[in-house]
């Protein structure tokens, strides 16, 4: 484990900045909008463009890594992410910023599944691999949680552009270390190839699904643009399912999605991000819009959430419980945290409620994320691990988009504080449903 520590640190650092950029930008959106003159609908595209690129291309990134070399694809993605971070930080117009954000998401989609596959390949099965996966997953969860904190602190102290520019030296250093610390690996010898029609269907279908969720938040769930995007997503994803049964080199081998532990891990990954990312946005909105705190002060009140994620991810692998039990317990903690916020959030002093939510939800997110990743990656053969990693990351990103859009929509049905409480209540209900689903799927695991 010790000799592989530099490799693990490098791959974890790349994953941290990939995920950090989703939530960090959320906190800085008001400053971003004022600087570039963006309206509410246009402003949302600064987030949506990144999630479109990230979620839409993760399956392709995972399959490319398995087929053509994980280090090669990781380095390509990292280089693209670094270059587009610079472009985001220097963007003179909103149009260029949104385009750069989409390309930045593509870079993240290439690095994430390749990184997890290299970790699994580098560490032998057993405790060392479990700890390495726990570190990678914990850092990913921490990146999402820390984004809410660091985004506020950086934007408040240095300006929103530094949320992107700070990625550049990290990315350059990681690129310099990649050939020194990482060995090339790919799936066991097999015909090299990529199902191009399947890749196009997956990218287009997932992209349209995320677009539909964004449109639902902006224009309403029954708006023509929302319904058109949903219809397009359904058509392309159905075509993907049909195509994968016939393809010589399927993007997602059909046998993978018949594996019950992987299915449970995918559902858990989506539910975890839907409930915590959506609730995190509600917490941020309440702190800044209702309590009128600065981005820096709001970010600091979300710090317990980040610390709790680290604690949950650190403690979970050391517990004697099975991954299935830890996933259920983690989601239950998220349900408890959201229920606490739903019943106690007030317009006069909501900070305490946000902290209580953060501690409970953070512990649950850290513990369940680590366990779901370990369960999902151990359920497949080595040849398909980057693909499984891509599936898990895709579920998480779609969950983020679904959670943010859905909970913000729910919160919009009432006034500010009452609406935020409704949003937290919906998140609690989703988490309870998640506990039930995990119990059914993993009752014999």
C-alpha positions as CSV (number, residue, x, y, z in Angstrom):
1,X,0.0,0.0,0.0
2,X,2.8,2.4,1.0
3,X,4.7,2.1,-2.3
4,X,1.5,2.8,-4.3
5,X,0.6,5.8,-2.2
6,X,1.9,8.4,-4.7
7,X,-0.2,6.7,-7.4
8,X,-3.3,6.8,-5.2
9,X,-2.7,10.5,-4.3
10,X,-2.4,11.5,-7.9
11,X,-5.6,9.7,-9.0
12,X,-7.5,11.0,-6.0
13,X,-6.4,14.6,-6.7
14,X,-7.7,14.4,-10.2
15,X,-11.0,13.0,-9.1
16,X,-11.3,15.7,-6.4
17,X,-11.0,18.6,-8.8
18,X,-13.4,16.9,-11.3
19,X,-16.2,16.7,-8.7
20,X,-15.3,19.9,-6.9
21,X,-16.1,22.0,-10.0
22,X,-19.8,21.0,-10.0
23,X,-20.8,22.4,-6.6
24,X,-18.1,25.1,-6.3
25,X,-19.6,26.9,-9.2
26,X,-23.1,26.8,-7.7
27,X,-22.2,29.0,-4.7
28,X,-20.5,31.5,-7.0
29,X,-23.3,31.8,-9.5
30,X,-24.7,35.2,-8.2
31,X,-21.2,36.8,-8.6
32,X,-20.7,35.1,-11.9
33,X,-24.0,36.4,-13.2
34,X,-23.4,40.0,-12.1
35,X,-19.9,40.1,-13.7
36,X,-21.0,38.7,-17.1
37,X,-24.5,40.1,-17.1
38,X,-26.2,36.6,-17.1
39,X,-29.9,36.2,-16.4
40,X,-31.2,33.4,-14.2
41,X,-32.0,31.0,-17.1
42,X,-28.7,31.6,-18.9
43,X,-26.8,31.4,-15.7
44,X,-27.9,27.9,-15.0
45,X,-26.1,26.8,-18.2
46,X,-22.7,27.4,-16.4
47,X,-23.6,24.4,-14.3
48,X,-25.7,22.5,-16.9
49,X,-23.0,22.5,-19.6
50,X,-20.5,20.9,-17.3
51,X,-22.9,18.2,-16.1
52,X,-23.9,17.5,-19.8
53,X,-20.3,16.9,-20.8
54,X,-19.5,14.9,-17.7
55,X,-22.6,12.7,-17.4
56,X,-23.1,12.3,-21.2
57,X,-19.6,11.1,-21.9
58,X,-18.7,8.9,-18.9
59,X,-19.8,5.6,-20.5
60,X,-17.7,6.4,-23.5
61,X,-14.8,7.4,-21.3
62,X,-14.9,4.1,-19.4
63,X,-15.0,2.0,-22.5
64,X,-12.2,4.0,-24.2
65,X,-10.0,3.4,-21.1
66,X,-10.7,-0.3,-21.1
67,X,-10.0,-0.6,-24.9
68,X,-7.2,1.8,-25.6
69,X,-5.3,2.2,-22.3
70,X,-6.3,3.7,-19.0
71,X,-3.2,5.9,-18.5
72,X,-3.5,7.2,-22.1
73,X,-7.2,8.2,-21.7
74,X,-6.6,9.6,-18.2
75,X,-3.8,11.9,-19.4
76,X,-5.9,13.0,-22.4
77,X,-8.8,13.9,-20.1
78,X,-6.6,15.6,-17.6
79,X,-5.0,17.7,-20.3
80,X,-8.4,18.7,-21.7
81,X,-9.7,19.5,-18.2
82,X,-6.7,21.7,-17.4
83,X,-6.8,23.6,-20.6
84,X,-10.5,24.3,-20.4
85,X,-10.2,25.3,-16.8
86,X,-7.9,28.1,-18.0
87,X,-10.4,29.0,-20.7
88,X,-13.2,29.2,-18.2
89,X,-11.2,31.4,-15.9
90,X,-10.3,33.8,-18.7
91,X,-13.7,33.7,-20.6
92,X,-14.7,37.2,-21.6
93,X,-18.3,36.3,-22.5
94,X,-21.0,34.1,-21.2
95,X,-21.1,32.1,-24.5
96,X,-17.4,31.2,-24.3
97,X,-17.7,30.3,-20.6
98,X,-20.6,27.9,-21.3
99,X,-18.7,26.2,-24.2
100,X,-15.6,25.9,-22.1
101,X,-17.6,24.3,-19.3
102,X,-19.0,21.7,-21.6
103,X,-15.5,20.8,-22.8
104,X,-14.3,20.8,-19.2
105,X,-17.0,18.2,-18.4
106,X,-15.8,16.0,-21.2
107,X,-12.3,16.1,-19.8
108,X,-13.6,15.0,-16.4
109,X,-15.6,12.2,-18.1
110,X,-12.3,10.8,-19.6
111,X,-10.3,10.9,-16.3
112,X,-12.8,9.6,-13.7
113,X,-13.4,6.0,-14.9
114,X,-9.8,5.5,-16.0
115,X,-8.6,6.6,-12.6
116,X,-10.8,4.1,-10.7
117,X,-9.9,1.3,-13.0
118,X,-6.2,2.0,-12.5
119,X,-6.6,2.0,-8.7
120,X,-8.4,-1.4,-8.9
121,X,-5.6,-2.8,-11.1
122,X,-2.8,-1.4,-8.9
123,X,-4.0,-2.8,-5.6
124,X,-4.5,-6.5,-4.9
125,X,-7.9,-7.8,-3.9
126,X,-8.5,-7.6,-0.1
127,X,-8.0,-4.9,2.5
128,X,-5.5,-2.8,0.5
129,X,-7.9,-2.5,-2.5
130,X,-10.8,-1.8,-0.2
131,X,-8.9,1.1,1.5
132,X,-7.7,2.4,-1.9
133,X,-11.3,2.4,-3.2
134,X,-12.5,4.0,0.0
135,X,-9.9,6.8,-0.3
136,X,-10.9,7.5,-4.0
137,X,-14.6,7.4,-3.3
138,X,-14.2,9.4,-0.1
139,X,-12.3,12.1,-2.0
140,X,-15.0,12.1,-4.7
141,X,-17.7,12.6,-2.1
142,X,-15.5,15.2,-0.3
143,X,-15.0,17.1,-3.6
144,X,-18.8,17.5,-4.0
145,X,-19.2,18.6,-0.4
146,X,-16.1,20.8,-0.3
147,X,-17.2,22.5,-3.4
148,X,-20.0,24.2,-1.5
149,X,-17.4,25.5,1.1
150,X,-14.5,26.3,-1.2
151,X,-16.7,27.8,-3.8
152,X,-18.0,30.4,-1.4
153,X,-14.6,31.1,0.2
154,X,-12.7,31.5,-3.1
155,X,-15.4,33.5,-4.8
156,X,-15.8,35.8,-1.8
157,X,-12.0,36.3,-1.4
158,X,-10.6,36.2,-4.9
159,X,-13.5,36.3,-7.3
160,X,-15.4,33.6,-9.3
161,X,-12.7,33.2,-12.0
162,X,-10.3,31.7,-9.4
163,X,-12.6,28.7,-8.9
164,X,-11.5,27.7,-12.4
165,X,-8.0,29.1,-12.4
166,X,-6.9,27.2,-9.3
167,X,-7.3,24.0,-11.2
168,X,-4.6,24.9,-13.7
169,X,-1.5,24.5,-11.5
170,X,-3.0,21.3,-10.0
171,X,-3.7,19.9,-13.5
172,X,-0.2,20.8,-14.8
173,X,1.5,19.1,-11.8
174,X,-0.7,16.0,-12.2
175,X,0.1,15.8,-15.9
176,X,3.9,16.0,-15.2
177,X,3.6,13.2,-12.6
178,X,1.4,10.9,-14.8
179,X,4.1,9.2,-16.8
180,X,6.3,8.8,-13.7
181,X,3.7,7.3,-11.4
182,X,1.2,5.5,-13.5
183,X,1.7,2.4,-15.6
184,X,-0.4,1.7,-18.7
185,X,-3.1,-0.9,-18.2
186,X,-6.1,-2.0,-20.2
187,X,-8.6,-4.8,-20.2
188,X,-7.4,-8.4,-20.9
189,X,-6.4,-8.9,-24.5
190,X,-9.6,-8.5,-26.7
191,X,-10.3,-7.1,-30.1
192,X,-9.9,-3.3,-29.9
193,X,-12.9,-1.4,-30.9
194,X,-15.7,0.9,-29.8
195,X,-19.3,0.7,-30.6
196,X,-19.6,4.1,-32.3
197,X,-23.5,4.0,-32.7
198,X,-23.8,2.9,-29.1
199,X,-21.5,5.7,-27.9
200,X,-23.5,8.3,-29.9
201,X,-26.8,7.0,-28.5
202,X,-25.4,6.9,-24.9
203,X,-23.9,10.4,-25.1
204,X,-26.9,11.9,-26.8
205,X,-29.5,10.2,-24.6
206,X,-27.8,11.0,-21.3
207,X,-27.1,14.6,-22.5
208,X,-30.8,15.1,-23.4
209,X,-31.9,13.6,-20.1
210,X,-29.7,16.1,-18.2
211,X,-31.0,18.8,-20.5
212,X,-34.6,17.9,-19.8
213,X,-33.9,18.1,-16.1
214,X,-32.4,21.5,-16.5
215,X,-35.3,22.7,-18.7
216,X,-37.8,21.4,-16.1
217,X,-36.1,23.5,-13.4
218,X,-36.1,26.6,-15.7
219,X,-39.4,26.3,-17.6
220,X,-41.4,23.7,-15.8
221,X,-41.9,19.9,-16.2
222,X,-44.6,20.3,-18.9
223,X,-42.9,22.9,-21.0
224,X,-42.5,21.9,-24.7
225,X,-38.7,22.1,-24.5
226,X,-38.7,19.8,-21.4
227,X,-41.0,17.3,-23.0
228,X,-39.1,17.3,-26.3
229,X,-35.8,16.7,-24.5
230,X,-37.3,13.8,-22.5
231,X,-38.8,12.2,-25.6
232,X,-35.4,12.5,-27.3
233,X,-33.6,11.0,-24.3
234,X,-36.1,8.1,-24.1
235,X,-35.7,7.4,-27.9
236,X,-31.9,7.4,-27.8
237,X,-31.6,5.4,-24.6
238,X,-34.0,2.8,-26.0
239,X,-32.0,2.6,-29.1
240,X,-28.9,2.1,-27.0
241,X,-30.5,-0.8,-25.2
242,X,-31.4,-2.5,-28.5
243,X,-28.0,-1.7,-30.0
244,X,-26.0,-3.1,-27.1
245,X,-27.6,-6.6,-27.7
246,X,-26.3,-6.7,-31.2
247,X,-22.9,-4.9,-31.1
248,X,-19.7,-6.8,-31.5
249,X,-17.9,-4.5,-29.0
250,X,-20.8,-3.2,-26.8
251,X,-20.4,0.0,-24.9
252,X,-22.1,-1.5,-21.9
253,X,-22.0,-5.4,-22.0
254,X,-25.6,-6.6,-21.3
255,X,-24.3,-9.0,-18.7
256,X,-23.1,-6.1,-16.6
257,X,-26.6,-4.6,-16.1
258,X,-28.0,-8.0,-15.0
259,X,-25.6,-8.1,-12.0
260,X,-27.7,-7.4,-8.9
261,X,-24.9,-5.9,-6.7
262,X,-23.9,-3.5,-9.6
263,X,-27.6,-2.5,-10.1
264,X,-27.9,-1.8,-6.3
265,X,-24.7,0.2,-6.4
266,X,-25.9,2.2,-9.4
267,X,-29.2,3.0,-7.7
268,X,-27.3,4.0,-4.5
269,X,-24.9,6.2,-6.4
270,X,-27.8,8.1,-8.0
271,X,-29.8,8.4,-4.8
272,X,-26.9,9.6,-2.8
273,X,-26.1,12.5,-5.1
274,X,-29.8,13.3,-5.8
275,X,-30.5,13.7,-2.1
276,X,-27.3,15.4,-1.0
277,X,-26.5,17.7,-4.0
278,X,-30.1,18.9,-4.2
279,X,-30.3,19.4,-0.5
280,X,-26.9,21.2,-0.6
281,X,-28.3,23.7,-3.1
282,X,-31.3,24.3,-0.9
283,X,-29.0,24.9,2.1
284,X,-26.9,27.3,0.1
285,X,-30.0,29.2,-1.2
286,X,-31.4,29.4,2.4
287,X,-28.1,30.7,3.8
288,X,-27.5,33.3,1.1
289,X,-31.1,34.4,0.0
290,X,-33.0,34.1,3.3
291,X,-30.4,34.6,6.0
292,X,-28.5,37.0,3.6
293,X,-25.0,35.6,4.5
294,X,-22.0,36.2,2.3
295,X,-20.8,33.4,0.1
296,X,-17.8,33.0,2.5
297,X,-19.9,32.7,5.6
298,X,-22.4,30.4,3.9
299,X,-19.5,28.2,2.8
300,X,-18.1,28.0,6.3
301,X,-21.5,26.9,7.7
302,X,-21.4,24.0,5.2
303,X,-17.9,23.0,6.4
304,X,-19.4,20.4,8.9
305,X,-20.9,18.6,5.9
306,X,-17.5,18.3,4.2
307,X,-15.8,17.1,7.4
308,X,-18.6,14.6,8.0
309,X,-18.1,13.2,4.5
310,X,-14.5,12.5,5.3
311,X,-15.3,10.9,8.6
312,X,-17.9,8.7,7.1
313,X,-15.6,7.6,4.3
314,X,-12.8,6.9,6.7
315,X,-14.7,5.0,9.3
316,X,-16.9,2.8,7.0
317,X,-14.2,0.5,5.6
318,X,-13.1,-0.3,9.2
319,X,-16.5,-1.4,10.4
320,X,-17.3,-5.1,10.4
321,X,-20.6,-4.6,8.6
322,X,-21.1,-5.7,5.0
323,X,-21.2,-3.1,2.2
324,X,-24.9,-3.7,1.8
325,X,-25.6,-2.9,5.4
326,X,-23.4,0.2,5.3
327,X,-25.2,1.5,2.1
328,X,-28.6,1.2,3.9
329,X,-27.3,2.8,7.1
330,X,-25.7,5.7,5.1
331,X,-28.9,6.4,3.2
332,X,-30.9,6.3,6.4
333,X,-28.6,8.9,7.9
334,X,-29.2,11.2,4.9
335,X,-33.0,10.7,5.4
336,X,-32.6,11.6,9.1
337,X,-30.6,14.8,8.2
338,X,-33.1,15.9,5.6
339,X,-36.0,15.2,7.9
340,X,-34.4,17.3,10.6
341,X,-33.9,20.3,8.2
342,X,-37.5,19.9,6.9
343,X,-38.9,20.2,10.4
344,X,-36.7,22.8,12.0
345,X,-35.5,25.2,9.2
346,X,-36.6,28.8,10.0
347,X,-36.2,32.2,8.4
348,X,-34.8,33.7,11.6
349,X,-32.1,31.1,12.3
350,X,-31.6,28.3,9.8
351,X,-27.9,28.0,10.3
352,X,-28.2,25.4,13.1
353,X,-30.6,23.3,11.0
354,X,-28.1,23.4,8.1
355,X,-25.3,22.2,10.3
356,X,-27.4,19.3,11.8
357,X,-28.3,18.3,8.3
358,X,-24.7,18.6,7.2
359,X,-23.3,16.3,9.9
360,X,-25.9,13.6,9.5
361,X,-26.1,13.7,5.7
362,X,-22.3,14.0,5.3
363,X,-21.7,10.9,7.5
364,X,-24.2,9.0,5.5
365,X,-22.9,10.1,2.1
366,X,-19.3,9.2,3.0
367,X,-20.1,5.8,4.3
368,X,-22.6,4.8,1.6
369,X,-20.5,6.2,-1.3
370,X,-17.4,4.1,-0.3
371,X,-19.5,1.0,0.2
372,X,-21.4,1.4,-3.1
373,X,-18.2,1.9,-5.1
374,X,-16.6,-1.1,-3.5
375,X,-19.7,-3.2,-4.1
376,X,-20.1,-2.2,-7.7
377,X,-16.5,-2.5,-8.9
378,X,-16.0,-5.9,-7.1
379,X,-19.1,-7.3,-8.9
380,X,-17.5,-7.2,-12.4
381,X,-14.5,-8.8,-14.0
382,X,-11.3,-6.8,-14.4
383,X,-11.9,-6.3,-18.2
384,X,-15.0,-4.3,-17.4
385,X,-13.9,-2.3,-14.4
386,X,-13.5,1.0,-16.1
387,X,-16.9,0.5,-17.7
388,X,-18.4,-0.2,-14.3
389,X,-16.7,2.9,-13.0
390,X,-18.2,4.9,-15.8
391,X,-21.6,3.5,-15.0
392,X,-21.3,4.4,-11.3
393,X,-20.1,8.0,-12.2
394,X,-22.9,8.4,-14.7
395,X,-25.5,7.4,-12.1
396,X,-24.0,9.9,-9.7
397,X,-24.0,12.7,-12.2
398,X,-27.5,12.0,-13.4
399,X,-28.5,11.8,-9.8
400,X,-27.0,15.3,-9.2
401,X,-28.9,16.8,-12.1
402,X,-32.1,15.1,-11.1
403,X,-31.8,16.0,-7.4
404,X,-30.9,19.7,-8.1
405,X,-33.7,20.1,-10.6
406,X,-36.3,18.2,-8.7
407,X,-35.7,19.6,-5.2
408,X,-35.5,23.2,-6.5
409,X,-38.8,22.6,-8.4
410,X,-40.3,21.3,-5.2
411,X,-39.0,24.3,-3.2
412,X,-40.5,26.6,-5.7
413,X,-44.0,25.5,-4.8
414,X,-44.0,27.8,-1.7
415,X,-42.3,30.8,-0.3
416,X,-38.6,30.8,0.4
417,X,-38.3,29.1,3.9
418,X,-41.4,27.0,3.5
419,X,-40.3,25.9,0.0
420,X,-36.9,24.9,1.3
421,X,-38.5,22.8,4.0
422,X,-40.6,21.1,1.3
423,X,-37.5,20.4,-0.7
424,X,-35.8,18.8,2.3
425,X,-38.9,16.8,3.0
426,X,-38.9,15.4,-0.6
427,X,-35.2,14.5,-0.2
428,X,-36.0,12.7,3.0
429,X,-38.7,10.7,1.3
430,X,-36.4,9.8,-1.6
431,X,-33.8,8.6,0.9
432,X,-36.3,6.4,2.7
433,X,-37.3,4.9,-0.7
434,X,-33.6,4.3,-1.3
435,X,-33.3,2.3,2.0
436,X,-36.2,0.1,0.9
437,X,-34.8,-0.5,-2.5
438,X,-31.4,-1.4,-1.1
439,X,-33.0,-3.9,1.3
440,X,-34.8,-5.6,-1.5
441,X,-31.9,-5.7,-3.9
442,X,-29.2,-6.7,-1.4
443,X,-31.2,-9.0,0.9
444,X,-29.0,-12.0,-0.1
445,X,-25.7,-10.1,-0.6
